[in-house]
Protein backbone atom coordinates (compact mmCIF):
# COMPACT_ATOMS: atom_id res chain seq x y z
CA UNK A 1 0.00 0.00 0.00
CA UNK A 2 1.52 3.35 -1.11
CA UNK A 3 1.39 5.84 1.76
CA UNK A 4 2.49 9.25 2.97
CA UNK A 5 1.91 11.61 5.88
CA UNK A 6 0.51 15.05 5.07
CA UNK A 7 -0.58 18.34 6.54
CA UNK A 8 -4.13 18.90 5.27
CA UNK A 9 -5.25 22.25 3.88
CA UNK A 10 -8.52 24.08 4.51
CA UNK A 11 -11.05 24.69 1.72
CA UNK A 12 -10.13 28.40 1.77
CA UNK A 13 -6.43 27.66 1.26
CA UNK A 14 -7.22 25.18 -1.54
CA UNK A 15 -9.41 27.83 -3.23
CA UNK A 16 -6.60 30.37 -3.10
CA UNK A 17 -4.18 27.81 -4.53
CA UNK A 18 -6.66 26.96 -7.31
CA UNK A 19 -6.74 30.66 -8.19
CA UNK A 20 -2.93 30.64 -8.35
CA UNK A 21 -3.05 27.58 -10.61
CA UNK A 22 -5.48 29.42 -12.92
CA UNK A 23 -3.01 32.30 -13.33
CA UNK A 24 -0.19 29.85 -14.01
CA UNK A 25 -2.17 27.90 -16.61
CA UNK A 26 -1.30 30.67 -19.07
CA UNK A 27 2.25 29.26 -19.23
CA UNK A 28 3.15 27.81 -22.61
CA UNK A 29 4.29 24.41 -21.31
CA UNK A 30 3.08 20.87 -20.83
CA UNK A 31 2.05 20.78 -17.19
CA UNK A 32 -0.08 18.24 -15.36
CA UNK A 33 -1.96 20.28 -12.77
CA UNK A 34 -2.80 18.77 -9.39
CA UNK A 35 -6.51 18.69 -8.63
CA UNK A 36 -7.05 21.44 -6.01
CA UNK A 37 -9.20 19.06 -3.94
CA UNK A 38 -6.14 16.92 -3.10
CA UNK A 39 -3.57 19.66 -2.45
CA UNK A 40 -1.59 19.15 0.77
CA UNK A 41 1.85 19.63 2.32
CA UNK A 42 3.77 16.35 2.37
CA UNK A 43 5.44 15.76 5.71
CA UNK A 44 6.91 12.36 4.86
CA UNK A 45 6.53 9.97 1.93
CA UNK A 46 6.58 6.38 3.19
CA UNK A 47 6.17 4.60 -0.12
CA UNK A 48 4.92 1.03 -0.20
CA UNK A 49 4.01 -0.19 3.27
CA UNK A 50 2.85 -3.67 4.18
CA UNK A 51 -0.85 -3.47 5.08
CA UNK A 52 -0.14 -5.39 8.31
CA UNK A 53 1.98 -2.43 9.57
CA UNK A 54 -0.65 0.29 9.00
CA UNK A 55 -2.27 0.12 12.46
CA UNK A 56 1.11 0.07 14.20
CA UNK A 57 2.34 3.09 12.20
CA UNK A 58 -0.87 5.02 13.00
CA UNK A 59 -0.66 4.26 16.71
CA UNK A 60 3.05 5.06 16.95
CA UNK A 61 2.70 8.41 15.19
CA UNK A 62 -0.42 9.32 17.19
CA UNK A 63 1.43 8.66 20.45
CA UNK A 64 4.40 10.79 19.35
CA UNK A 65 2.17 13.68 18.24
CA UNK A 66 0.58 13.99 21.69
CA UNK A 67 3.61 16.10 22.65
CA UNK A 68 3.51 18.41 19.61
CA UNK A 69 1.79 21.79 19.91
CA UNK A 70 -0.22 23.16 16.96
CA UNK A 71 1.51 25.83 14.87
CA UNK A 72 0.99 27.99 11.77
CA UNK A 73 2.53 28.08 8.33
CA UNK A 74 1.89 30.61 5.59
CA UNK A 75 1.58 30.21 1.86
CA UNK A 76 4.36 31.82 -0.17
CA UNK A 77 4.87 32.65 -3.84
CA UNK A 78 4.95 29.97 -6.51
CA UNK A 79 8.38 28.50 -7.11
CA UNK A 80 10.10 26.07 -9.47
CA UNK A 81 11.53 22.84 -8.05
CA UNK A 82 14.31 21.77 -7.96
CA UNK A 83 15.41 25.07 -9.56
CA UNK A 84 14.61 27.53 -12.36
CA UNK A 85 17.23 26.02 -14.67
CA UNK A 86 15.67 22.55 -14.78
CA UNK A 87 12.22 22.75 -13.21
CA UNK A 88 10.17 19.57 -12.78
CA UNK A 89 7.52 20.93 -10.41
CA UNK A 90 5.61 24.16 -9.92
CA UNK A 91 4.87 24.56 -6.23
CA UNK A 92 3.58 27.07 -3.72
CA UNK A 93 6.34 27.81 -1.26
CA UNK A 94 5.58 27.66 2.45
CA UNK A 95 6.87 30.07 5.08
CA UNK A 96 5.98 30.79 8.69
CA UNK A 97 6.96 28.64 11.64
CA UNK A 98 9.39 26.41 9.73
CA UNK A 99 11.21 25.33 12.90
CA UNK A 100 8.01 23.68 14.11
CA UNK A 101 7.53 22.07 10.68
CA UNK A 102 11.05 20.60 10.72
CA UNK A 103 10.64 19.46 14.35
CA UNK A 104 7.43 17.64 13.40
CA UNK A 105 9.04 16.16 10.29
CA UNK A 106 12.03 14.92 12.32
CA UNK A 107 9.71 13.47 14.97
CA UNK A 108 7.74 11.54 12.35
CA UNK A 109 10.96 10.27 10.73
CA UNK A 110 12.37 9.10 14.08
CA UNK A 111 9.05 7.52 15.03
CA UNK A 112 8.79 5.37 11.92
CA UNK A 113 12.49 4.37 11.85
CA UNK A 114 12.13 1.53 14.43
CA UNK A 115 9.37 0.06 12.27
CA UNK A 116 12.05 -0.50 9.61
CA UNK A 117 10.54 2.03 7.25
CA UNK A 118 12.90 4.11 5.19
CA UNK A 119 12.51 7.69 6.25
CA UNK A 120 13.59 10.44 3.94
CA UNK A 121 15.72 13.48 4.38
CA UNK A 122 14.33 16.76 5.57
CA UNK A 123 12.65 18.51 2.67
CA UNK A 124 11.52 22.09 2.48
CA UNK A 125 7.75 22.32 2.82
CA UNK A 126 5.87 23.12 -0.36
CA UNK A 127 2.57 22.40 -2.07
CA UNK A 128 2.86 20.80 -5.49
CA UNK A 129 0.60 22.68 -7.91
CA UNK A 130 1.70 21.00 -11.13
CA UNK A 131 4.29 18.68 -12.66
CA UNK A 132 6.17 19.86 -15.73
CA UNK A 133 6.24 17.33 -18.56
CA UNK A 134 9.06 17.79 -21.02
CA UNK A 135 10.94 21.00 -21.63
CA UNK A 136 10.13 24.25 -19.82
CA UNK A 137 11.01 26.86 -22.43
CA UNK A 138 12.71 30.19 -21.86
CA UNK A 139 9.39 31.88 -22.71
CA UNK A 140 7.60 29.80 -20.04
CA UNK A 141 10.27 30.73 -17.47
CA UNK A 142 9.93 34.41 -18.35
CA UNK A 143 6.13 34.24 -18.13
CA UNK A 144 6.37 32.41 -14.79
CA UNK A 145 8.67 35.13 -13.48
CA UNK A 146 6.31 37.84 -14.76
CA UNK A 147 3.29 36.22 -13.07
CA UNK A 148 5.05 35.78 -9.74
CA UNK A 149 6.42 39.35 -9.80
CA UNK A 150 3.20 41.10 -10.81
CA UNK A 151 0.70 39.15 -8.71
CA UNK A 152 0.00 40.36 -5.19
CA UNK A 153 0.64 37.46 -2.87
CA UNK A 154 0.46 39.51 0.36
CA UNK A 155 -3.02 38.26 1.21
CA UNK A 156 -2.04 34.60 1.10
CA UNK A 157 -3.73 32.43 3.66
CA UNK A 158 -2.26 30.98 6.79
CA UNK A 159 -2.21 27.22 7.28
CA UNK A 160 -3.14 26.15 10.78
CA UNK A 161 -1.32 22.91 11.55
CA UNK A 162 -3.27 21.18 14.28
CA UNK A 163 -3.32 17.69 12.78
CA UNK A 164 -1.60 15.47 10.26
CA UNK A 165 -3.12 12.77 8.08
CA UNK A 166 -1.74 9.33 7.30
CA UNK A 167 -2.82 8.82 3.67
CA UNK A 168 -3.05 6.00 1.17
CA UNK A 169 -2.20 6.98 -2.39
CA UNK A 170 -3.52 5.01 -5.34
CA UNK A 171 -2.06 6.01 -8.69
CA UNK A 172 -4.47 5.99 -11.64
CA UNK A 173 -4.30 7.25 -15.22
CA UNK A 174 -6.64 10.09 -14.18
CA UNK A 175 -4.32 11.12 -11.34
CA UNK A 176 -3.75 9.98 -7.77
CA UNK A 177 -6.58 9.11 -5.42
CA UNK A 178 -5.92 9.84 -1.76
CA UNK A 179 -7.77 8.10 1.06
CA UNK A 180 -7.16 9.02 4.69
CA UNK A 181 -6.07 6.10 6.86
CA UNK A 182 -5.83 8.06 10.11
CA UNK A 183 -6.22 11.67 11.22
CA UNK A 184 -3.72 12.44 13.95
CA UNK A 185 -4.19 15.55 16.13
CA UNK A 186 -1.31 17.62 17.47
CA UNK A 187 -2.37 17.69 21.09
CA UNK A 188 0.17 19.36 23.37
CA UNK A 189 -1.39 22.17 25.45
CA UNK A 190 -4.91 21.63 24.10
N, C-alpha and C positions, 0 to 999 in steps of 0.2 A: 504494500500500500504506500503510495507516494504522499509524503506529508511535509508540512512546514508549520512554523509558529509565527503568528502575525499579530500586529497591532491593528485592530479594526478602525475604520473611519466612519464618522457620522454621515448621514444623508446630506447635510449642508456642505460638508467638506467634499464629498463625492460630486455634488452639483458644481461646486466651484472648480474642481479639477476637470469635469466634463466641459465646462466653459473654456478652460485653458486648452484642452484637446481640440475644441472647435477652432480656436484661433490658429493652432499649429497645423491643422489639416490643410491649410493653404500651402504648405511646403510641397515643393515639386520633388517627391521622393516616394519610394515604395515603403510604406510603414504599416505594420499591423498594429492597430490601436487596441488597447485593453478596454474591455467593456467597463464603463464607469461603475457598474453595480458590484464589481469584484475588486476594485482598487483597495489596496492595503499597504502597510509598511511591513516588509518581511523582517522578522527578528532573527530567525534561524531556519534554514532549509535543512530538513532531515533526510530527504530523499526517500528511498524505498525502505520501509520499516515492516518487519514481520507483524502481522495482525495480532499475534499473541502478546506482543509487547505494548500495545496501544494503551491498555488500562494502567499498566505500571508507569509508563511515561507520563500520562495525564496526572496520576496521583503524585508522582515525584515532583513534577513542575508545580502543581497546585500547592504542595507543602512548602516548597522553596519561596513561592510568591507571597506567602502569608507575611513575610518580613519586608516586603517592598512597598514603599508608599507610592500613591498615584503621583503623576507629574504631567507637565504639558510640553508639547512640541509645537512648532509653527511651520506652516507651509512656506517654502521659499520659491524662488524663480525656477523655471524649467532649466534643465541642464542636459548635456550630452555625456553619456557614459560609454566607455571608460574615459574618453577625452574628445575634444573637438576635431582632432586630426583623423581619428578612426572611430566614429561613433557607432555603437550597436543598439543603444537604447536612448530614448528620450524619457526623462524622468523629472518629477517635481522634487526639488531639493527639500530637505527638512532641516530646520534650525531649532533654536529653543534650548531646552534643558538636555543637551546632548550627553552630559556626564551621567544623568540618570538613565538615558537610553543605553549607553555602553555598559553601565553597571548591570542593568537588566539583561542585556545580551550575554554578558560574561556569566552571570548567574545561571541562565538557561543552559549555556554551553557546559559549564561545570556540572550542572545537575544531570544532564543526559550522558556525560562521559562514562560514568560507572556502568551504564546500561549497554556499553560497548557500541554506542552510536558515534559515528564520525561527526564531530562538531567542526564547524567552519571557523574561519578567521573573523575577526571583527570587521564589519563592513559598515561604511557610512550609510545612515538611514536615507532612504529615498522612496519615492512611489513611482513605479514603472507606469508610464503613460502609453508608450508605444515601443515596438521593436522594429528597428530599421532593417529592411531586407535589401541586400545588394549595396550598391554605391550611394553614398550621400554626397551629392555634387557640391561644388563650390557655391552655386546659386542657392542651394538648399541651406547651406551653412550661413550664407549672408542673410537670407530671409529669416532663419531662426534667430540670428543675432538681432536683426531689426525688430522682430516681434518681442523678444525678451527685453530689449532696450526701450521700446515705445509703449509697452503695456504697463499700466500701474498695478503693481503687485503689493502695494502697501496695505490693502484691506484683506489680505489673505487670512484665512481662518486658522484658529488654533486647534490643535488636536489634543484632546484630553485623554491621557493614557491612564485608565483605571482598570483595564483588563487586557488580557492577551487571549488569542484563540488558537487552539491546536486544530489544524485544518488538514483535510484529505484533499488531494488534488488529482483529478482525473483528466488526462489530456485527451481531447477529441479534435477532429478536423475543424470543428466550429469554434475552437478555443477551449481553454481549461474550464472545468467545472469544479468549484470549491464547495466542500461540505464540512461544516464545523463538527469536530469530534468532541471537543470540550472547550467551554468558556471558563477562563481562569482569572478570577479577580485579583487585583493588587490590593492587599488588605491592611497593611500596616497603618496604624493610627486612624482607622475608620470608626 
